[in-house]
Amino acid sequence: MTGTPQLHRAGPALLQRARDLRPLIEREAGERSASAAALVHRTWDDTERVLESGARLDVRQETLLRLALNHITSTVAEVARFVYASGGTSALREGPIQRLFRDVHAGTAHITSGPAALAECGRELAGLAPGHAWVVLGLEA
C-alpha cells in the first residue's frame, strides 16, 4: 500500500506531526534548492543552445553539466536528511519520509552523482586535466 493509507496506519500523531512540520520543511527545501535549481536551469539552457546549433559540448561545458547534476543531487539529499531528521522516530516507519530518504540516498551513491564524479569535475575546473575529454564516467587523455 502506498501514500496516505500508510500514514493512517502509522496513526493520527504522525499525521499531525507531518502537518505541523510542513511549513518548516517547505521553507527549508525552498531555500536550499533555489540556487541548485538555478544552476541546473542555466547549465541546461546553455547545453541546449550549443546542441541546437549543431555543435558539440566542449570539456568545460560537459564539466558544468555534470557538476550541476552532482549539485542538485546533493542538495536534494540535504533536504531529504532535514525532512528525515525533522520527522523524529516516526520517519523510521514505512511511509513517504522513509522512502524519500532511501531513494534520494540511492541517487547520491550513483556513479554519475557520487564523490568520484565531483572529484573529476574539480580536477577539470582546477586545470589539472589539460587535453582530457569526458568519457562515460570520468576524464581521460
N, C-alpha and C positions, 0 to 999 in steps of 0.2 A: 504494500500500500504506500502511496506517496502523498505529498502535500499536506493539506490541513488535517486529514484524518489522523495522521501520525502525531501531529501536535495535540489533538484532542486526547489521544491515548496517553500522552505524557501528563495530561492534567491541566486544570484551569490555571494553576500557579505559573506554569511555563508559558501559557498563552498571555497571561498578564505581564510577565517579565518581558516577553518579546514586544508587547505593545509599549511598555514603559521605555524600553531601550531604543525603539525605532528612531525617534528624533536625533538622539546622540549618534547612533550608527550612521544615519543618513548624512549628518553634518561631517563626521569624520571621513566617511567614504568620499564625499564630495570634495573636501579639502585635499585629501591625499591623491585622488585620482585626476584632478583637473590638469595638473601640469603633465602628467604621464599621457593623458588623452591628447593634449595639445601637441606633444612631441610625435605621437603616432599619426595624428592627422596631418601635421606639417610634413613629416617624412613621407607618408603615403602620397600626399599631393605631389611632392617633388618626384617621387618614383613614377607615378602615373604620367606626369609631364614628360619625363625622359623616355619612357617606353612608348607613349603615344607618338613621339617624334620619330620613332623608328631606331633610336639609339639604344645602346646597352648601358646598364648601370656601371659606373666606374667603381673602383675598390672602395673609395670613401663613401659613396652613396650606399653601397651594399652594407658597409660597416654601420652606417647610421640607421639603416633599416633593421639590421639585426639588433642594434643597441636599443631601438625603440621597442622591439618585441620583448627584449630582456627586461627593460624598464617597466613596461606595463604589466608584465607577468609578476615581477617582484612587488609592484605597487598593489596589485590585486591580492597578493599573498599577505601583505601588511594589513590590508583591510580585513581579510578573512581571519587573520590572527586576532585583530581587535574585536571582531564580532564574536569569535570563539571565546576569547577571554571575558568579554562582557556578558556572555551567556552563563557564566558560572558553571556549576556542575551539571546544569540542565543541558549544556552544549555537548556533553558526553553521550547523551541519549541519541538513539537513532532518530534522524529527522533532518530538516534542511540545513541547520547550522553544522552538524556533524558532516553531512555530505559536502557542503561548501568547503569546509576545512580540508577534507580528504582530497577532493577533486582538484582544488586550487594547488595544493602542495604536490600533487602528482605532476601538474604542469611545471612547477618550479624545478622538478627533477629531470624534465625532458632535456634532451641533448641540445636543442636549439635555444633553451632558456636558462640553462644551468650555468654554474660558475666558469666552466671552460669556455663557453661562448662569450661571456663577458670579458674574460681574460684576453681572448683573441681580438675583441673589439678594442680593448685598451692598448694592446700591442700595436695595432694599426694606427690608432689615433695618436699614439706617442711617437710615431715614426720609426718603430722598431721592426717593421716588416716591409722595407722597400723592395719593390719588384715582386711582391707576393700578390696572389689573387685568391679570392674566396672559392673554395670547393665546398662540397656539401656540408662539412662540419667544422671547417676552420680555414686558416690561411696557409697556402703553400707557395713555394717559389716556383 
